[in-house]
Amino acid sequence: MNKYDVVIIGAGPGGLNCALELSKSNKTVLIVEQKKNIGPKVCAGGLTGQDLEYLNIPNKLLDFKLNQITVKTPYQEKKVKMKKNFVYTIDRKRLGQWQLKKLKKTSVDIKTGVRVTKIEKNQIILNNKEKIKYNSLVGADGSNSRVRKYLGLKTEKILCGMQYIIPTTKYKELELILDSGFFHSGYAWIFPHKGYASIGCCCNPDYLSGKKLRNNFEKWLKDSKINIKKGEFQAHPISYDYQGYKFGKTFLIGDAAGFASGYTGEGMYYALISGEEVAKMILNKRYKSKKINEILELKKTHENFLELLEKSSFFRGIEYEIIILLLKTRIFNKKLIKTFCP
Ligand SMILES: Cc1cc2nc3c(=O)[nH]c(=O)nc-3n(C[C@H](O)[C@H](O)[C@H](O)COP(=O)(O)OP(=O)(O)OC[C@H]3O[C@@H](n4cnc5c(N)ncnc54)[C@H](O)[C@@H]3O)c2cc1C
């Protein structure tokens, strides 16, 4: 078939969820994904309670279910503990394959291993020269979105994210490291998975270029005596430059729209929600999305916090120490978890 009601570019969590929602209608839908295998993506694989509740994902697919996070600064550390689990880790390949399995039961067509190289008003062109016509186009193609470029939108607000994937069973806990000397207003993390750990960091490249962040990251790994000999280094930008999601018959979702959080860099939940909501809009022109407003509110709270840290200059280090002191109080603990791990 060379004409579809909806063509979705990108089979990340956003694109797959958008297709699943559209599959409930009689629209013809195609997803085009450049990778041969659906799922793998540079990502720490961290989920919060709201992601889990939304996805209704079987427990066996999760790597770790945790009821505590250790937050470290240069001078202090605090274990933030709750009665119930509130952070989880999942392998991105496993998540993608689980979403794909559901989609395979529908009439959605999926093309993998082919890249969209050109977008025109009514059609896309693939790297194998195939032309496919569409009525609606969804850009679910991540932080380097071609659809976003086609719409003429710039991407200026980004985080530079990097990590080592280290084959190990040593790490069983989730750690967040707030150290202004190494990571400026960004942070580093240790996320445990089954058989490996994601140890990474992110920061706004306006304050630390990718090269400088990498150098600092390597120094921090060495100081922290983290063995990266068998680790695989990965890096990817995270766009949080939101400028809208509906542009006539073209839509943007997930990182392509800049829905990710500018502070934590998390974007799976935002991609899933925006994918579903955009599908509902395509199916019903009058549909008004409350959920997109909710994720934009949450994103705004995170980015206000980021702005405060970015502007704090010399005081940033002191602010991190104050955060740890506040974390020792129960009220602040709960508030922080509600804001950053809802
Ligand atoms: C280091 C790092 C750590 C992170 N950790 C977390 C975390 O712990 N928790 C969290 O929630 N988020 C995290 N994120 C962010 C998260 O990975 C993204 O927000 C999320 O994957 C966005 O989903 P998406 O569906 O919008 O896009 P993506 O998952 O990026 O999927 C886009 C898809 O489009 C495909 N594509 C792109 N261009 C084309 C083209 N021209 N033709 C065909 N296909 C194309 C790509 O191959 C890709 O599969 C992290 C990001 C980084 C970089």
The ligand as an ORCA input file, in Angstrom:
! r2SCAN-3c Opt
* xyz 0 1
  C      21.187      9.151     28.376
  C      19.685      9.208     28.428
  C      18.998      8.680     29.521
  C      17.596      8.736     29.575
  N      16.961      8.176     30.646
  C      15.604      8.213     30.717
  C      14.918      7.602     31.802
  O      15.514      7.018     32.708
  N      13.556      7.676     31.831
  C      12.835      8.308     30.831
  O      11.596      8.355     30.915
  N      13.467      8.873     29.791
  C      14.830      8.842     29.698
  N      15.468      9.394     28.626
  C      14.645     10.038     27.583
  C      13.922      9.006     26.723
  O      14.867      8.106     26.178
  C      13.149      9.707     25.608
  O      12.448     10.809     26.147
  C      12.127      8.774     24.969
  O      12.766      7.685     24.356
  C      11.310      9.552     23.937
  O      10.479      8.690     23.245
  P      10.006      9.036     21.764
  O       9.035      7.963     21.396
  O       9.560     10.439     21.692
  O      11.324      8.967     20.866
  P      12.475      7.886     20.727
  O      12.412      6.867     21.793
  O      13.731      8.664     20.547
  O      12.115      7.166     19.363
  C      12.239      7.807     18.129
  C      12.364      6.740     17.047
  O      12.339      7.371     15.769
  C      13.246      6.704     14.921
  N      13.599      7.633     13.841
  C      14.248      8.813     13.948
  N      14.392      9.402     12.757
  C      13.818      8.561     11.852
  C      13.659      8.615     10.428
  N      14.096      9.639      9.702
  N      13.028      7.575      9.808
  C      12.559      6.520     10.548
  N      12.704      6.421     11.880
  C      13.306      7.432     12.528
  C      14.409      6.365     15.855
  O      15.201      5.305     15.339
  C      13.692      5.983     17.138
  O      13.440      4.612     17.242
  C      16.866      9.345     28.520
  C      17.547      9.864     27.411
  C      18.930      9.795     27.354
  C      19.647     10.347     26.145
*
